[in-house]
Structure formats: C-alpha cells, structure tokens
C-alpha cells in the first residue's frame, strides 16, 4: 500500500508519515480520545482521519502491523483495532433502534433499565457509547428478536405488536450495528432478520448469516418476495452482485430476483410480516 502511495505522490506520502508520527506520539500518552480530536491535534483538520483518507489508511496499516494482525476487512474490525489503540471510533455517529431489549453490566449483572422504554411502548435509540460497558443482553418477555433493515417497518411492527422484541440496523450495517449483533450472539439470543428483496439487501443478509450463527431469515417464502415486488427494474450490473451470495439459505430467493429482475421492498408486505411474527 505504501509503495502504491509513494508512486502516486511521494510528497503527499511524506506529509502523511509526518502526521502519523505525531498521532503515535499522542497515542503514547495512553489517554483515550476520538478520531476528530486526534486529527485536529496532528493536522489542524478534524476530517483528516475520516473514512477513505490517506492518513486513516496509513494509520490502519501501521496499527495492524504493530499488533501483528491482518488489516481490517469490515467496519467492526476497524473499530476494534482503533479502540485497541485508544481511539474511540464511531461512538456517537451511528446508532441502532431497539425495543424490548434489556442490558446488563457489572459483576452483579445489574440491569440498565432499558425495559422502562418498553413498558411505555417506546423504542430506544442507542449509540455505542450507550452500551460501551454492557456485558450481556436479554429479551423482555420474549425468546426471539426480530431485526429489520428499514426503520419504517420496525416502527410499524412494534405499533402492531407492542409485546415484540425488535431491532433496526438501517441499510449498510455500521460498526455500532456489528457491535450490538456481537453482544446478541455472545448472549446466545436468537435473531430473525428481514430486509429488502434487492441485491444490496441480500448481500447484507448473506454477510450476516456467515458472520453470526444466531441469525436466521424471518421468512424465506418466495411468495412473500412476489407480493413485495415493485416496478423498479434491476440493472444487469446490480443483478450480477447476486453471484457473490454464499449462503445456501439465499440461493432460491436470489434466483427468483434474477428471473423477475425487479426489487421487492419490506413496506409492501408489512401486514404479512406482522402476521408471520404473530403466528410464530
């Protein structure tokens, strides 16, 4: 990576390496801080360590080498590496929507009383800062958790079924979302996931199936996909992404999407999803 950067702009690389040295001097003080604060101290630019910047890439490369591990392949691994170095990353910039979930921490596993929001039939929005010290998660009055891609469906489900336990991760899953999913897995909680019927949605689900053994599809019935069909035609480029699907659980639905060449959306089958949850 460094050789490639050198060939592209040796002067820029030299500047980045000087900035990296300043960052490492800051980190040696062993005082946990955030990326923007460190970026300002090292470069006078709070965005110098934003995603995709040369300085962040070089920092990740250095930390991976120093720790003797492979470079991060996803947001959660990057977050873990930066946290290990004393950099609080993505603590408040992203969040998850929760409902019917309790958290526990400390030696005595004291509850944090997230249940009070559930008792008032209110969802609870959490950043990583809110569950930074959580050691275990539990479900309130339930044995399974239902996870959704879209906030609109999440809110509709908890309105229709106030006794449900639910989670919303949004589209592309952030480091915050992955950290929460890891806590669910460590707590041995079963999760049923439902997302949009398009290549991007299936790729998200595919990665979740491969990474978390406690996640299953809420409903893999092809008829539900056909009921969710929109008029949006999928381009050949988007359909080609389905070739990357690895999970056997998604092969049939992938083939159906290729045949129809149309996307299906959760909102179209909201009532059917509610019925499926009620009958489960």
N, C-alpha and C positions, 0 to 999 in steps of 0.2 A: 504493500500500500504506500509506504513512504517513498519508494523508488518511483512509483507512478506519479505521486505528487511532486517529486523533485523534477521529473521530466516535464511536467506541465508548467510549473512555475517555481523555480528554485528559490527565488527571493521571498515568495509567499510562504514556502515551507520553512525557511529560516526564521521568519517572523513568528510563525505558529509555534516552532520549537522553543523560542524565547518565552513566549506566552505560557507554554506548557511548563517550563521550568518555574515560572512564577506561581502557577497553580499548585505545583507539587510542594513548593515552599509553604504555601497557605495550608495545604492538607497536612503537612508535618506538624502543625500546631495542635492536631487532634481535637478540633472544635467543629462538631457537625454544623454544616451550613447548607445553603441552597445553591443550585447552579447559577442563577442570575446574580447572586451576591458575589460569588467567586469570579464570575465573568467580569463584573464591574471592577473588582479589585485587580484583576490581571490585565484587563484590556480597556477599561473605561466604557465598555459596551455591554449592557445587560443581555444582549441577544447573541453574544459571541459563542455561547455554548448551546444554542438552540439545535434542535434536530437537523441533521444534514450539514452542519457547518464543519469546515476543515478542522477546527480546533477540537470539537467534540469527537470527531472521528479519530484524531491522533490521541486524545486522552483515553478513549476506549481501548485503542490499540495498546497503549502503554500499560494501562491497568490490567488488561488481560494477560500481557506478557509477564508483568511483575507478579501477578497472582498465580501464574502457571496454569491458566485455564484457556479454553477456546474462546474466541471472540463471540459476544452475544449474538444469538440468532433471532431473538424476538424482544419485544418491549420489556417483558418481565425479567429476562436475563440481564438486559442492560440496566434496568432499575436496581436489581440485586447487586450488580457489580459496582455501580455508583454509590449505593448505600453502604456497601462494604468499605468504600474509600472515605466515607464520612460526608458524602454529598446527598442531601435529601432531594430526591428527584420525583417529580410528579406527585407531590404530597397533596396539593390542593387544586391542581389544574384540571383534573378529571375526577369523575365520580361514578357511583353506581346507585341505582334506585332499589330500595329494599322494602319488604313488607312481610311481617310475620316471622322475623328472624331475631334471635337473641344472641348476645355476645357475652363471653366470659373471660376473665383475666385474673392473674394473681395465683398465689399458692392455694387459696381457698376457693378458686373458681367463682369469684363474685360476679353476678350478672351486672351488666351496664344499664339495664332497664330500657333497652330499645323496645321492649314489649309495651311500654306506655303509649307509643305511637300506634301500635297495633290495636290496643284497647280502644283508641279513639278513631279507629279505621282510617289512619293517616299513613301514607308512605313516608319513608325516611331516606333522605339523600346523604350519602356518605362519601367523603374523600378518604384517601389513605391515612391522613392524619387522624381521622376518627377511629380507625381500627388498627393503628400502628402497634399497639400493645396487646391486641386481642390474641388469645391463645386457642380459643375454641368457639365454634358457632353451634347454635341449636335452633330447631324449628319450634314455633309456638303452636301447640295443638295439632301438629301435622307430622307425617313421616316422610313426605317428599316435598321438594321445592320445584316450582315451575319458573323457568327462566325464558325471557323474551328479548328479541332483538330491538323491538320498537317500543318507545315509551307510551304511545297511544294505546297499544294493545295491553300493555302492562296495567295501565290505569283502568282500562275497561274491565279487565279480568277481576281486579280487586274490588271494583264497584259492584260487579255482578256476584262475586263470591267473597264476601268480607272475611270469611274464615280461612282463606287460602294463604299459603306462604309463597312469596313471589320475588323475583329479581329481574332487573332490566340492566343490560350491559351496553346498550346502544349498538352502533354498527361495528366498525373495527374495534376490537377489544383492546383497551388501554392496559398499561401496567397495573393500574388500580384494579381493573376488572380481573386481570390474571391473579393478582394477589388475593382477591376475595375468593376466586374459584379455588385457589390452592388451600385456603382456610377451610372451605367447604369439603374439599377432598380429604384433608387431614382430619376433619371432624366426622368423616365417614357418613356424609349426608348424600342421599340420592337426589339427582337433579335431572329434570326433564326439560329439554330445550326445544324452542320453536323459533325459527327465523323465516325470512322471506325466501320465496322459491325463485331465486336467480343465482347465476354462477357465483357472485360475490358472497351471497348468503350461505350457499352450500360449502364454499371453501372455508368460511369461518367455522361452520359446524364440523367440517372434516377435521380441522386442526384441533378443535375441542375434543372430539372423540379420541383422537390419537394421543392427546396430552393428559386427559383426565378420565380415569376408568370409572368414575361415578356418574358420568353424564350419558344420558340416553335420549333418543328422539321422542318428543311428545307424541307425535303421530306421523308415521311414515306411509300413510294411506295415499295412494296415487289419486284417488277420487277427491281428496282434500285439495291437492295441488290444482286439479282441473277446476274445482269450484273457486279457487283463488286467482284464476287466470285474468290477466289484464290485457289491454290492447297493445301493450308495449312490446314491440318486436326486439328480439335479441340479435345483435350483430354476430357475424361469424367469429370475430375476434373474442367477444365475450363468451360465446359458447365453447370456444377452444380451451378456455380455462378449466372446463369440466374434466378435461383429460388428466388434470393433476389430482383429481379426487382419489384418495387411497382407501377410505373406509368402505368395507363391503355393505354397510348399512345404507349407503347413499347411492349405490350403483343404479338401482331401479328408478329412483326419482331423477337421477342425472340423465338417464336415457330418455325419460319422459320429457324432460325440459328440452333436450336436443331435438326430439321429434316435434314438439309443439313450437319451439323457437320463440316462446313467449315467457315473460316473467309472471310470477304469481306473488301476491302480497298478503301479508297477515291480516290486514284490516278487512279484506274482503270476506274472510271466514272467521271473524271474531266470535260470532254466536256458536259456530260449530266447535271452536276451540274451548269455549266455556262449557259446552255440553260434554265434550270429551273429558274435561277435568272433573266435572260433577259426577260422571259415571265411572271414574277410575277408582 
